Amino acid sequence: MNARKVLSIHNVSVQRGERIILGPIDFSVAEGERWVILGPNGAGKSTLLKLLAAMSFPTVGTVEILGEVLGRVDVFELRPRVGFCSALLAESIPEDELVRDVVLTAAYAILGRWNEDYDLWDESRAVALLTTFGVRDLKDRAFGTLSEGERKRVQVCRALMADPEVLLLDEPAAGLDLGGREDLLSRFAAFSVDPHSPVTILVTHHIEEIPAGTTHALLLKDGSIAVSGPVHEVITSEHVSEVFGLPITVTQEGSRFFARAK
């Protein structure tokens, strides 16, 4: 029996001015899958993720998210069902907002706490998520005082607060040092084995940032899909060299991938 499709894109293109920056592409994600999207700068990775987050609309084509067709549904009702973590969203978080409130306000899909009432379940879930990602001790700190690595973990907690059915992560390890990156990736790996965790799509520039537990991969080049499928079939020296335009050797150690120029 085929797994239910959670996300589906059919004949989608995105045009800005005279330039088509993405597409036409077809792409679908089913329950239980964990994807990584890779490609060079300008390949269309973030554009694709914004479509899947219902943060932007295609110029042509159909985007279906959790059974709802983008353009025929109230996106404000749809967005809480999709957890979205990106640097652009982080820039909108008030610097003086307490960490626990950065996470809590996601229950109402808002930024900045005002006079909303949160019940004990909300409070408990926020603390549990902060604990899972190793930042519980920071809950009473102002968001603006955190390091880049701490901010990234808090953003992931926020994306998960509303118990989404899909989790979208746009370069979550960008800007982190080696220790911060490896810690975050290990937490993603532990999170991925939970059968109740949502479908996950992670965008990155770097093969080393593919978390253990990833099932599928998609390589983008010049706004088009170069190759997609099971991660071990996609992340190969041949495919990666073609997409990045450089002879690259891809190796695998356990569930992790590594790349170096030949």
C-alpha positions in Angstrom: 0.0 0.0 0.0 1.4 3.4 -1.0 2.0 6.0 1.8 -0.2 9.1 1.7 1.3 12.0 -0.1 1.8 14.9 2.3 3.2 17.4 -0.3 2.8 17.5 -4.0 4.0 19.9 -6.7 2.8 19.5 -10.3 4.2 21.4 -13.3 5.3 24.3 -11.0 7.3 27.3 -12.1 8.2 30.5 -10.3 9.0 33.6 -12.4 10.5 36.9 -11.2 10.5 39.6 -13.8 11.6 38.0 -17.1 13.5 35.2 -15.3 12.2 31.8 -14.3 14.0 31.0 -11.0 12.3 27.6 -10.5 10.8 25.0 -12.7 9.0 23.6 -14.3 9.2 20.8 -11.7 7.2 17.9 -10.3 7.9 16.7 -6.8 6.1 14.8 -4.0 6.7 13.7 -0.4 5.0 10.9 1.3 4.4 10.1 5.0 7.4 8.8 6.8 9.9 10.3 4.5 12.7 12.7 5.5 14.2 14.7 2.6 17.3 16.8 2.0 17.4 19.4 -0.8 20.9 20.4 -2.0 22.2 22.5 -4.8 24.5 25.5 -5.5 23.6 29.1 -4.7 20.7 30.3 -6.9 19.5 26.8 -7.7 16.0 27.5 -6.3 16.2 25.7 -3.0 14.8 28.4 -0.7 12.2 29.3 -3.4 10.9 25.7 -3.4 10.8 25.6 0.4 8.7 28.8 0.6 6.2 27.2 -1.7 6.0 24.1 0.5 5.6 26.4 3.6 2.7 28.3 1.9 4.8 31.5 2.2 4.7 32.2 -1.6 2.7 31.1 -4.6 3.8 29.6 -7.9 3.6 31.6 -11.2 2.0 28.5 -12.8 1.3 24.9 -11.6 -0.3 23.3 -8.6 1.1 23.1 -5.1 -0.8 20.7 -2.7 0.0 20.8 1.0 -1.6 18.3 3.4 -4.5 17.8 1.0 -5.1 21.5 0.4 -4.4 23.3 -2.9 -2.4 26.5 -2.5 -4.6 29.3 -3.8 -7.8 27.6 -2.8 -7.3 27.5 1.0 -6.8 30.1 3.8 -3.1 30.0 4.2 -3.4 31.3 7.8 -5.2 28.1 8.7 -2.7 26.0 6.7 0.6 27.5 7.9 0.3 26.3 11.6 0.2 22.7 10.2 3.6 23.3 8.6 6.6 24.1 10.9 9.0 26.5 9.1 12.5 27.4 10.3 14.5 30.0 8.3 17.0 32.8 8.7 14.4 35.2 7.2 11.8 34.3 9.9 14.4 34.7 12.6 15.1 38.3 11.6 11.4 39.1 12.6 11.7 37.8 16.1 11.9 40.7 18.6 15.4 40.8 20.2 13.9 41.3 23.7 11.5 38.4 23.5 12.1 35.8 26.1 13.1 32.4 24.7 10.1 30.6 26.1 7.8 33.2 24.5 9.5 32.8 21.1 8.5 29.2 21.2 5.0 29.7 22.9 3.8 32.3 20.4 4.1 29.7 17.6 0.9 28.1 19.1 -0.9 31.2 17.6 1.3 31.4 14.6 2.4 34.9 15.7 5.7 36.7 16.5 5.9 38.7 19.7 3.8 38.0 22.8 0.9 40.3 23.6 -2.1 39.3 25.7 -2.7 35.8 24.6 -3.5 33.1 27.1 -1.5 29.9 27.1 -2.6 26.8 29.0 -0.5 24.4 30.9 -0.2 22.0 27.9 1.3 24.9 25.9 3.8 25.7 28.6 4.8 22.1 29.1 5.2 21.5 25.4 7.4 24.5 25.0 9.7 23.4 27.9 9.8 19.8 26.6 11.0 21.0 23.1 13.6 23.3 24.6 14.8 20.3 26.7 14.9 18.1 23.6 17.1 20.6 21.7 19.4 21.4 24.7 18.3 25.0 25.5 15.9 24.6 28.4 18.3 26.6 30.6 17.9 29.6 28.3 14.1 29.9 28.6 14.2 33.1 30.6 16.9 34.7 28.4 16.2 37.4 25.8 16.4 36.0 22.3 18.8 38.7 21.2 21.4 37.6 23.8 21.8 34.1 22.4 24.6 32.8 20.3 23.9 31.8 16.7 23.8 28.1 17.6 21.4 28.8 20.5 19.1 30.8 18.2 19.0 28.0 15.7 17.9 25.5 18.3 15.2 27.9 19.6 13.9 28.4 16.1 13.6 24.7 15.6 11.7 24.4 18.9 9.4 27.2 17.7 8.8 25.4 14.3 7.7 22.3 16.2 5.5 24.0 18.8 2.2 23.7 17.0 2.9 20.0 16.5 3.1 20.3 12.7 2.6 17.6 10.2 5.5 18.8 8.1 8.8 20.4 9.3 10.7 22.6 6.8 14.3 23.6 7.7 16.2 26.2 5.6 19.9 25.8 6.3 19.5 25.2 10.0 23.3 24.6 10.5 24.4 27.7 8.6 26.7 29.9 10.6 27.4 27.3 13.3 30.9 26.2 14.3 31.8 22.5 14.1 30.7 21.6 17.6 27.4 23.5 17.2 26.7 21.8 13.9 27.4 18.3 15.1 25.3 18.8 18.2 22.3 20.0 16.2 22.6 17.2 13.6 22.8 14.6 16.4 19.6 16.0 17.8 17.9 15.9 14.4 19.0 12.3 14.0 17.5 11.3 17.4 14.4 13.2 16.6 14.0 11.4 13.2 13.7 8.0 14.8 10.5 9.0 16.7 7.6 7.5 14.7 5.4 10.5 15.8 7.8 13.1 14.4 6.7 15.0 11.3 7.8 14.6 7.7 11.0 16.7 7.4 12.6 18.6 4.5 16.0 20.1 5.1 17.7 22.5 2.7 21.5 22.8 2.8 24.5 23.7 0.7 26.7 21.1 2.4 26.6 17.3 2.1 28.1 17.0 5.6 25.0 18.6 7.0 22.7 15.8 5.9 21.4 14.3 9.2 21.4 10.6 9.9 17.9 9.2 9.3 17.5 11.1 6.0 15.6 8.8 3.6 15.5 10.8 0.3 17.4 13.6 -1.5 16.7 16.1 -4.3 19.5 17.9 -6.2 18.6 21.2 -7.8 20.5 22.9 -10.5 19.5 26.2 -12.3 15.9 25.9 -11.0 15.4 22.4 -12.2 15.5 19.0 -10.6 18.7 17.2 -11.6 18.0 14.0 -9.7 15.8 12.8 -6.8 15.1 9.6 -5.0 16.4 7.5 -2.1 19.3 9.3 -0.5 22.0 6.6 -1.1 21.1 6.6 -4.8 21.2 10.4 -5.2 24.2 11.5 -3.1 26.9 10.0 -5.2 30.1 11.4 -6.7 28.7 11.4 -10.2 25.5 13.3 -9.3 27.1 15.8 -6.9 29.9 16.5 -9.4 27.4 17.2 -12.2 25.2 19.5 -10.0 28.1 21.6 -8.6 30.2 21.6 -11.7 33.3 20.3 -10.0 34.9 16.9 -9.7 33.9 15.8 -6.2 34.4 12.6 -4.4 31.5 11.6 -2.1 32.2 9.1 0.7 29.9 7.7 3.4 30.7 6.8 7.0 27.8 5.1 8.7 24.7 7.3 8.0 26.7 10.4 7.2 28.0 11.7 3.9 31.3 13.6 3.2 32.6 15.4 0.1 35.9 16.7 -1.1 37.2 18.0 -4.5 39.2 15.5 -6.5 
